[in-house]
Amino acid sequence: MELIVRIMWSIGHMLQTKEMLFYMPSAPPITIRDMYDPSLDPIRVETDAVECGDCSVKIPFRRHARVWLRQYQTGSLPTHNYETYGTLTEDIERNYAVAQERDDIEVSEPQDDSTRLPSRGMKVHAEYTLYGHFYLLRQMFEGADKIRFFLDQDSGMRAVCLGAFVDRIQESRCDAFFVKINKGLTVNEKRSLVAGIKKEWEEAKRQNPGLSESKLKLLLIKQRMNNLMSFGKWQDKWVCHPFPGMNEPEKAMCYLTDVQGYDEDHKAWLYNKASLHAIDRFFMQVRRRLSLLERLIATSSNAGRRWHGYNAYNPAIIIKMLDK
């Protein structure tokens, strides 16, 4: 059995096999509780952290290391506008640059003066949640012969995935890819891109009349593989997908575990599988059904401010609704 796992750092995840889809929303065993603990009293925890000298010791040795404390939230990360879109390659390069600026490259969760910690319950550090989730996935996938991870471009998620599945990667039983989509395109720009690709496809068919559609697709992907783009300090190799659609009009993939010795055809089909569309759609369905999870509403000002009109005053309410 081959499991394809498409993961984005949000409120849930989706597993897909060759035969059917399994949707696993934020309910036990993987839940929003892992990112927010409603049982904790912020005042008591903050007071105890001061009394026990938490801030005077390194983070792994703190009594309350897993939760965000107000006394060390400010200035822990540089402030960036994470919703600013440029071209696809600009977005990829920007993500690498932002990651390199961090004190700890695995800590990808911004928490500075621009965001506020909850007044009820406490927010859990993202890296704790990530490690818990991936080691749980390791247990859940024990019987899978092959596992494919398609991940959002996140350095923390990459480190956790490779750490949790290192032995299976070495045994050629696990592959991992970054997948990056250009989300800043307008509908007209998407249509223009798709129309241009259709013309390229028809021209390729004319030039290769003896190839079936699947073999022609394989050929075009392999051609893109010969023009890899390198990004970041580690010179990660990215491939632009040659067949965008309206749901993913501009897409690039980075093969994170290219140590398997696969031939070019096998790699090409793996690149072709890489997608975040199913999990994006799942998140959209959850947001549409639960008004508390609707996206923020933009104001008419040009300051980039957002109105949190639908947000719950108590985050625990979201947990209860998702657990239904």
C-alpha positions as a printed NumPy array, in Angstrom:
array([[  0.   ,   0.   ,   0.   ],
       [  1.182,   3.511,  -0.832],
       [  0.055,   6.444,   1.272],
       [  0.185,   9.969,  -0.072],
       [  0.093,  12.584,   2.658],
       [ -0.493,  16.22 ,   1.835],
       [  0.118,  18.451,   4.812],
       [ -0.189,  22.169,   5.397],
       [  0.38 ,  23.804,   8.772],
       [ -3.215,  24.57 ,   9.697],
       [ -6.19 ,  23.004,  11.48 ],
       [ -6.085,  19.523,   9.985],
       [ -4.6  ,  17.189,   7.421],
       [ -5.677,  14.792,   4.692],
       [ -4.483,  11.337,   3.783],
       [ -4.946,   9.919,   0.3  ],
       [ -4.408,   6.415,  -1.021],
       [ -4.721,   5.186,  -4.586],
       [ -8.303,   4.034,  -3.975],
       [-10.014,   6.598,  -1.753],
       [ -9.659,   9.724,   0.343],
       [ -9.525,   9.737,   4.137],
       [-10.308,  13.089,   5.705],
       [ -8.952,  13.608,   9.189],
       [-10.137,  16.974,  10.541],
       [ -8.993,  18.483,  13.795],
       [-10.521,  15.853,  16.028],
       [ -8.773,  13.275,  18.188],
       [ -6.13 ,  11.999,  17.889],
       [ -4.906,  15.092,  15.968],
       [ -6.669,  18.158,  17.251],
       [ -6.51 ,  21.894,  17.693],
       [ -5.984,  21.111,  21.401],
       [ -2.373,  20.411,  20.457],
       [ -1.975,  24.082,  19.487],
       [ -4.075,  25.545,  22.295],
       [ -4.508,  24.29 ,  25.849],
       [ -7.776,  25.592,  27.36 ],
       [ -7.047,  23.991,  30.751],
       [ -4.205,  26.366,  31.651],
       [ -4.61 ,  29.658,  33.512],
       [ -2.232,  32.21 ,  31.883],
       [ -1.845,  34.255,  35.079],
       [ -0.9  ,  31.246,  37.187],
       [  1.498,  29.873,  34.589],
       [  3.141,  33.268,  34.033],
       [  3.551,  33.742,  37.792],
       [  4.99 ,  30.265,  38.26 ],
       [  7.401,  30.803,  35.36 ],
       [  8.774,  33.916,  37.065],
       [  9.071,  32.214,  40.444],
       [ 10.893,  29.157,  39.062],
       [ 13.209,  31.276,  36.886],
       [ 12.082,  29.834,  33.544],
       [ 13.49 ,  32.699,  31.498],
       [ 16.962,  32.295,  33.008],
       [ 17.441,  28.776,  31.588],
       [ 17.584,  27.495,  28.029],
       [ 14.248,  26.78 ,  26.389],
       [ 14.408,  22.934,  26.478],
       [ 14.899,  23.005,  30.265],
       [ 12.053,  25.37 ,  31.108],
       [  9.143,  24.056,  33.153],
       [  6.65 ,  25.722,  30.815],
       [  8.632,  25.409,  27.583],
       [  5.72 ,  24.148,  25.493],
       [  3.528,  27.25 ,  25.904],
       [  3.95 ,  30.862,  24.854],
       [  4.627,  33.24 ,  27.764],
       [  4.135,  36.98 ,  27.392],
       [  7.478,  37.702,  29.058],
       [  9.443,  36.265,  26.143],
       [  7.16 ,  36.631,  23.143],
       [  8.215,  40.124,  21.985],
       [ 11.189,  40.263,  19.692],
       [ 11.6  ,  36.501,  19.464],
       [ 11.006,  36.6  ,  15.737],
       [ 11.381,  39.285,  13.072],
       [  8.13 ,  40.806,  11.867],
       [  7.227,  40.045,   8.248],
       [  4.152,  40.336,   6.114],
       [  3.492,  36.665,   5.405],
       [  0.605,  37.444,   3.04 ],
       [  2.65 ,  39.428,   0.539],
       [  2.749,  37.649,  -2.817],
       [  5.1  ,  38.17 ,  -5.714],
       [  6.077,  35.741,  -8.416],
       [  6.338,  32.088,  -7.467],
       [ 10.14 ,  32.147,  -7.395],
       [ 10.125,  35.363,  -5.337],
       [  7.867,  33.747,  -2.757],
       [ 10.1  ,  30.677,  -2.529],
       [ 13.23 ,  32.802,  -2.149],
       [ 11.538,  35.01 ,   0.445],
       [ 10.553,  31.993,   2.553],
       [ 14.166,  30.799,   2.616],
       [ 15.393,  34.29 ,   3.535],
       [ 12.886,  34.616,   6.385],
       [ 13.856,  31.166,   7.706],
       [ 17.537,  32.065,   7.775],
       [ 16.854,  35.19 ,   9.838],
       [ 15.417,  33.201,  12.736],
       [ 17.405,  32.374,  15.842],
       [ 16.065,  28.819,  15.519],
       [ 15.277,  27.934,  11.934],
       [ 12.751,  25.289,  12.997],
       [ 10.611,  27.845,  14.853],
       [  8.441,  29.135,  12.021],
       [  5.647,  30.536,  14.163],
       [  5.568,  34.355,  14.281],
       [  4.664,  35.711,  17.726],
       [  5.591,  39.324,  18.326],
       [  3.874,  42.637,  19.048],
       [  1.696,  42.282,  15.941],
       [ -0.232,  39.334,  17.433],
       [ -1.876,  38.8  ,  20.804],
       [ -1.779,  35.712,  22.99 ],
       [ -5.15 ,  34.359,  24.202],
       [ -6.499,  35.713,  27.486],
       [ -8.089,  32.325,  28.242],
       [ -6.062,  29.164,  27.99 ],
       [ -2.574,  29.191,  26.469],
       [ -1.072,  28.878,  23.017],
       [  1.312,  25.942,  22.498],
       [  4.533,  26.362,  20.525],
       [  4.095,  25.096,  16.963],
       [  7.217,  22.928,  17.034],
       [  5.812,  20.891,  19.935],
       [  2.626,  20.268,  17.964],
       [  4.573,  19.363,  14.828],
       [  6.754,  16.792,  16.553],
       [  3.743,  15.253,  18.271],
       [  1.816,  15.015,  15.002],
       [  4.578,  13.504,  12.904],
       [  5.517,  10.876,  15.472],
       [  1.835,   9.999,  15.707],
       [  1.746,   9.683,  11.911],
       [  4.743,   7.373,  12.162],
       [  2.725,   5.049,  14.377],
       [ -0.382,   5.291,  12.198],
       [  1.569,   4.447,   9.016],
       [  3.421,   1.484,  10.478],
       [  1.85 ,  -0.915,   7.979],
       [  2.316,   1.274,   4.883],
       [  4.892,   0.076,   2.365],
       [  5.42 ,   3.552,   0.872],
       [  4.707,   7.004,   2.253],
       [  4.787,  10.225,   0.224],
       [  4.691,  13.551,   2.077],
       [  3.694,  16.674,   0.136],
       [  4.44 ,  19.561,   2.495],
       [  3.887,  23.278,   2.518],
       [  7.228,  25.131,   2.389],
       [  8.04 ,  25.266,   6.088],
       [ 11.491,  24.64 ,   7.56 ],
       [ 10.101,  23.346,  10.854],
       [  7.848,  20.843,   9.114],
       [ 10.745,  19.692,   6.962],
       [ 12.991,  19.061,   9.993],
       [ 10.295,  17.173,  11.873],
       [  9.295,  15.036,   8.882],
       [ 12.866,  14.02 ,   8.081],
       [ 13.604,  13.375,  11.747],
       [ 10.522,  11.261,  12.43 ],
       [ 10.873,   9.158,   9.271],
       [ 14.669,   9.086,   8.83 ],
       [ 14.938,   5.28 ,   8.952],
       [ 12.161,   4.8  ,   6.39 ],
       [ 13.749,   7.387,   4.116],
       [ 17.02 ,   5.459,   4.292],
       [ 15.096,   2.267,   3.491],
       [ 13.463,   3.932,   0.431],
       [ 10.045,   3.632,   2.061],
       [  9.366,   7.349,   2.469],
       [  9.639,  10.426,   0.224],
       [  9.015,  14.074,   1.059],
       [  8.425,  17.097,  -1.17 ],
       [  7.895,  20.797,  -0.662],
       [  5.024,  22.102,  -2.785],
       [  4.635,  25.834,  -3.394],
       [  1.648,  27.461,  -5.134],
       [  1.421,  31.046,  -6.35 ],
       [ -1.658,  32.204,  -4.452],
       [ -1.438,  35.827,  -5.514],
       [ -2.792,  35.398,  -9.057],
       [ -6.089,  36.888, -10.145],
       [ -8.691,  34.797, -11.962],
       [ -7.744,  36.388, -15.283],
       [ -4.06 ,  35.661, -14.695],
       [ -4.896,  32.041, -13.9  ],
       [ -6.944,  31.709, -17.086],
       [ -4.134,  33.249, -19.113],
       [ -1.578,  30.793, -17.684],
       [ -3.821,  27.789, -18.314],
       [ -4.539,  28.943, -21.892],
       [ -0.817,  29.294, -22.572],
       [ -0.102,  25.809, -21.243],
       [ -2.842,  24.339, -23.456],
       [ -1.136,  25.852, -26.496],
       [  2.221,  24.39 , -25.392],
       [  0.559,  21.004, -24.911],
       [ -0.959,  21.024, -28.387],
       [  2.384,  22.008, -29.883],
       [  4.117,  19.188, -27.99 ],
       [  1.536,  16.707, -29.302],
       [  2.158,  17.921, -32.839],
       [  5.918,  17.495, -32.445],
       [  5.608,  14.027, -30.874],
       [  2.78 ,  12.295, -32.745],
       [  3.912,   8.805, -31.743],
       [  3.639,   9.36 , -27.97 ],
       [  0.588,   8.665, -25.843],
       [ -0.658,  11.427, -23.558],
       [  0.878,   9.805, -20.474],
       [  4.271,   9.371, -22.159],
       [  4.156,  12.926, -23.5  ],
       [  3.372,  14.237, -20.029],
       [  6.301,  12.243, -18.671],
       [  8.579,  13.7  , -21.356],
       [  7.609,  17.295, -20.541],
       [  8.129,  16.798, -16.808],
       [ 11.571,  15.302, -17.46 ],
       [ 12.429,  18.344, -19.563],
       [ 11.556,  20.569, -16.597],
       [ 13.715,  18.343, -14.378],
       [ 16.686,  19.256, -16.58 ],
       [ 16.135,  22.926, -15.681],
       [ 16.163,  22.813, -11.902],
       [ 16.101,  26.061,  -9.915],
       [ 18.273,  26.364,  -6.792],
       [ 17.14 ,  28.381,  -3.763],
       [ 18.287,  29.136,  -0.255],
       [ 21.426,  28.49 ,   1.726],
       [ 21.165,  24.765,   1.038],
       [ 20.609,  25.208,  -2.717],
       [ 17.415,  23.147,  -2.674],
       [ 16.436,  22.075,  -6.184],
       [ 12.953,  23.072,  -7.373],
       [ 10.996,  22.014, -10.474],
       [  8.178,  24.069, -12.015],
       [  5.214,  21.867, -12.869],
       [  4.433,  22.011, -16.603],
       [  0.667,  21.414, -16.281],
       [ -0.975,  24.037, -14.075],
       [ -4.73 ,  24.137, -13.594],
       [ -7.118,  26.762, -12.277],
       [ -6.817,  25.268,  -8.788],
       [ -3.01 ,  25.323,  -8.87 ],
       [ -2.145,  27.689, -11.734],
       [  1.546,  28.037, -10.931],
       [  3.279,  25.33 ,  -8.913],
       [  6.817,  24.288,  -8.017],
       [  8.053,  21.195,  -6.16 ],
       [ 11.246,  20.42 ,  -4.252],
       [ 12.274,  16.791,  -3.704],
       [ 13.586,  16.787,  -0.127],
       [ 14.616,  13.113,   0.06 ],
       [ 16.394,  12.595,  -3.246],
       [ 18.585,   9.804,  -1.875],
       [ 16.572,   6.881,  -3.16 ],
       [ 18.323,   6.22 ,  -6.457],
       [ 15.109,   6.362,  -8.48 ],
       [ 15.358,   6.541, -12.266],
       [ 14.186,   9.674, -14.081],
       [ 10.802,   8.236, -15.037],
       [ 10.007,   7.34 , -11.431],
       [ 11.039,  10.791, -10.199],
       [  8.971,  12.451, -12.913],
       [  5.801,  10.642, -11.823],
       [  6.482,  11.572,  -8.213],
       [  6.755,  15.231,  -9.209],
       [  3.512,  14.852, -11.13 ],
       [  1.722,  13.595,  -8.003],
       [  2.805,  16.552,  -5.878],
       [ -0.195,  18.707,  -5.019],
       [ -1.854,  20.565,  -2.148],
       [ -5.214,  20.979,  -3.884],
       [ -7.077,  18.321,  -1.886],
       [ -6.039,  19.694,   1.505],
       [ -6.704,  23.277,   0.37 ],
       [-10.207,  22.222,  -0.627],
       [-10.749,  20.435,   2.669],
       [ -9.731,  23.55 ,   4.633],
       [-12.035,  25.651,   2.452],
       [-14.98 ,  23.348,   3.241],
       [-14.278,  23.585,   6.977],
       [-14.046,  27.389,   6.808],
       [-17.284,  27.641,   4.833],
       [-19.183,  25.457,   7.309],
       [-17.837,  27.127,  10.454],
       [-18.143,  30.916,  10.408],
       [-15.696,  31.172,  13.338],
       [-12.957,  29.913,  10.998],
       [-13.755,  32.234,   8.085],
       [-10.809,  34.189,   6.728],
       [-10.2  ,  37.683,   8.053],
       [-12.024,  40.56 ,   6.374],
       [ -9.852,  43.25 ,   4.76 ],
       [-10.557,  46.875,   5.658],
       [-10.721,  49.736,   3.172],
       [ -7.522,  51.26 ,   4.555],
       [ -4.147,  50.566,   2.968],
       [ -2.496,  49.659,   6.262],
       [ -3.062,  45.947,   5.715],
       [ -5.312,  45.684,   8.774],
       [ -7.881,  42.884,   9.069],
       [-11.211,  42.686,  10.869],
       [-11.587,  39.657,  13.137],
       [-15.374,  39.906,  13.04 ],
       [-16.109,  36.183,  13.124],
       [-13.403,  35.126,  15.569],
       [-14.47 ,  33.417,  18.793],
       [-13.866,  35.322,  22.011],
       [-12.971,  31.994,  23.604],
       [-10.779,  29.694,  21.424],
       [-12.13 ,  26.67 ,  23.324],
       [-15.416,  27.136,  21.442],
       [-13.644,  26.275,  18.169],
       [-12.368,  23.037,  19.706],
       [-15.903,  22.046,  20.714],
       [-17.285,  22.776,  17.248],
       [-14.524,  20.847,  15.46 ],
       [-14.935,  17.889,  17.808],
       [-18.626,  17.482,  16.899]])
